[in-house]
Amino acid sequence: MNRKYDVILFDMDGTIADTDPMILETMNILYDKFRGGVRTPKEQVAYFSGPPIRGTLKKEFPDLDEDFIFNQFYETSKDLYYTHVFPYPHCREVLLELKKEGFRFGVVTNKIHDLAEVTLKVIHLDDLMDCLIAFDDVTKIKPDKEGIVKAVEALGGTLERTLYLGDNEVDLLTADNAGVDCALVYWGPRVLSETLKPKYKLNSYLELKEKLYD
């Protein structure tokens, strides 16, 4: 078999880490404190995963100072990572196998760097990732190509032999902007439009390896 890629990059929330329980719990706490208990339905909160949280908080709490509510979200959420963030099934075992086969791994996320590091530790992938490019590591966040380009350069790879895994339209657009192949994952609660045309669609990490070889 011929290997098609040398570098595999991952989005974080919804792709390698199930952060939906943490985001929902954090938002409910903030709704209770600052919106009189008026909560946005969990089906809508599920779509808060992925886009920069600052923009989401500005929409959900338009009467509050942007920095204030962001700091409230940060302080509330950081203690929940250890109890409300989980790995996806088979992720570590598959990545361990691929690591032994010589693949290099990186994360490109709109999450701030220190919380991205905490996430990797909680889901037990910190020892497998060779590179982490987060919100505060770039001047232009996803869907701009900067994060992917920086990660590929750091890993000594090429865009032509890089695959990016994500879980939403922003991730596909990011990959397209960088000129890399994209695999979208379909194991989260978010419904993806049928109009999205990634290179691959994955329903489990067990399907990943078959996409990496001719």
C-alpha positions in Angstrom: 0.0 0.0 0.0 1.1 3.5 -0.8 0.7 6.1 1.9 -1.1 9.2 0.7 -0.3 11.5 3.6 2.5 12.3 6.0 0.8 14.8 8.3 -2.7 14.5 9.9 -4.1 17.6 11.5 -7.1 17.7 13.7 -9.7 20.2 14.8 -10.4 19.8 18.5 -14.0 20.2 19.8 -16.2 17.7 18.1 -13.4 16.0 16.3 -11.0 14.5 18.9 -12.7 15.8 22.1 -16.3 15.6 23.0 -16.6 19.0 24.8 -20.4 19.3 24.3 -21.2 18.3 27.9 -18.7 20.9 29.2 -20.0 23.7 26.9 -23.6 23.0 27.8 -22.9 22.9 31.6 -20.9 26.2 31.3 -23.6 28.0 29.3 -26.3 26.9 31.7 -24.4 28.2 34.6 -23.9 31.5 32.8 -27.6 31.7 31.8 -28.6 31.2 35.4 -26.2 33.9 36.6 -26.7 36.5 33.9 -29.9 35.8 32.1 -32.2 35.0 34.9 -32.2 31.3 34.2 -33.5 31.7 30.6 -31.6 29.0 28.8 -30.9 28.4 25.1 -32.1 24.9 24.2 -29.3 22.3 24.2 -30.0 21.5 20.6 -28.9 25.0 19.7 -26.0 25.1 22.2 -24.6 22.0 20.4 -23.7 24.4 17.5 -21.6 26.6 19.8 -18.8 24.1 19.4 -16.4 25.2 16.7 -17.0 28.9 16.1 -14.9 31.3 18.3 -16.6 31.4 21.6 -16.3 35.2 22.0 -18.7 35.8 19.1 -21.1 33.3 20.5 -21.1 34.9 23.9 -21.6 38.3 22.4 -24.8 37.1 20.8 -26.0 35.2 23.9 -25.3 38.1 26.3 -25.5 41.3 24.2 -25.9 43.5 27.2 -22.7 42.4 29.0 -19.2 43.6 28.3 -17.5 41.2 25.9 -14.3 40.7 27.9 -16.3 40.3 31.1 -18.5 37.5 29.8 -15.6 35.8 28.1 -13.7 35.8 31.4 -16.7 34.3 33.1 -16.9 31.6 30.5 -13.2 30.9 30.9 -13.3 30.7 34.7 -16.4 28.6 34.8 -15.4 26.1 32.1 -11.8 25.5 33.1 -12.8 23.5 36.2 -15.3 21.4 34.1 -12.8 20.0 31.7 -11.8 17.2 34.1 -15.4 16.0 34.5 -17.2 17.0 31.3 -14.8 16.4 28.4 -14.3 13.0 26.9 -12.4 11.3 24.1 -14.2 9.8 21.2 -14.3 5.9 20.9 -11.2 4.3 19.4 -9.4 7.6 18.9 -6.3 6.9 20.9 -5.9 3.3 19.8 -6.1 4.3 16.1 -3.7 7.2 16.5 -1.2 5.0 18.4 -1.2 2.6 15.5 -0.8 5.4 12.9 2.0 7.0 15.0 3.9 3.7 14.8 3.5 3.8 11.1 5.2 7.2 10.9 2.4 9.7 10.7 2.9 13.1 12.3 0.0 14.7 14.2 -1.0 18.2 15.0 -4.1 20.1 16.2 -5.4 23.3 14.7 -8.1 24.9 16.8 -9.9 28.1 17.6 -9.7 27.3 21.3 -7.2 29.3 23.3 -3.9 27.5 23.8 -3.9 26.8 27.5 -7.4 25.2 27.4 -6.4 23.3 24.3 -3.5 21.8 26.2 -5.8 20.9 29.1 -8.1 19.2 26.7 -5.3 17.1 25.2 -4.3 15.9 28.7 -7.9 15.1 29.7 -8.5 13.0 26.6 -5.0 11.4 26.9 -3.7 12.6 23.5 -1.1 15.1 24.7 1.7 12.5 24.2 0.7 11.8 20.6 0.4 15.3 19.2 3.6 16.8 17.7 2.2 20.3 17.3 -0.6 22.6 18.7 -1.7 25.7 16.9 -4.5 27.5 18.8 -6.4 30.8 18.8 -3.6 32.8 20.3 -0.9 31.3 18.1 -2.2 32.9 14.9 -3.1 36.4 13.7 -6.0 35.0 11.6 -8.1 32.2 13.0 -10.0 29.5 11.1 -11.3 29.5 8.4 -8.1 31.4 7.4 -5.4 29.0 6.3 -2.7 30.4 8.7 -3.1 27.7 11.4 -2.8 24.8 9.0 0.1 26.3 7.1 2.0 27.0 10.4 1.3 23.4 11.7 2.5 21.8 8.4 5.7 23.9 8.5 6.3 23.0 12.1 5.9 19.3 11.3 8.2 19.5 8.2 5.4 18.4 5.9 3.8 19.6 2.7 0.2 20.8 2.1 -0.1 18.2 -0.7 0.5 15.4 1.8 -1.6 16.7 4.7 -5.1 15.6 5.8 -7.2 17.8 8.0 -10.0 16.3 10.2 -12.9 18.5 11.3 -16.6 18.3 12.2 -18.2 21.4 10.5 -18.3 23.7 7.6 -15.7 26.0 9.0 -13.2 23.1 9.1 -13.9 22.2 5.5 -13.5 25.8 4.4 -10.2 26.1 6.4 -8.9 23.0 4.6 -10.0 24.4 1.2 -8.3 27.7 1.9 -5.1 25.9 2.8 -5.3 23.6 -0.2 -5.3 20.4 1.9 -7.6 17.4 1.8 -10.4 17.3 4.4 -12.2 14.5 6.2 -15.4 15.5 8.1 -16.5 13.4 11.0 -20.2 12.6 11.6 -20.3 11.3 15.1 -21.4 14.6 16.8 -24.9 16.0 17.4 -24.5 18.6 14.7 -26.3 18.0 11.4 -24.0 18.8 8.5 -25.4 20.0 5.2 -25.6 17.6 2.4 -24.1 20.3 0.2 -20.7 19.9 2.0 -18.3 17.8 -0.1 -15.2 16.8 1.9 -12.7 14.4 0.5 -13.8 11.8 3.0 -16.7 11.3 5.5 -15.9 9.3 8.7 -18.4 7.7 11.1 -15.8 6.3 13.4 -12.0 6.5 14.0 -11.9 2.9 12.9 -12.6 4.1 9.3 -9.6 6.6 9.3 -6.8 4.2 8.3 -8.4 3.0 5.1 -8.5 6.6 3.9 -4.7 7.1 4.3 -3.5 4.5 1.8 -4.0 3.7 -1.8 
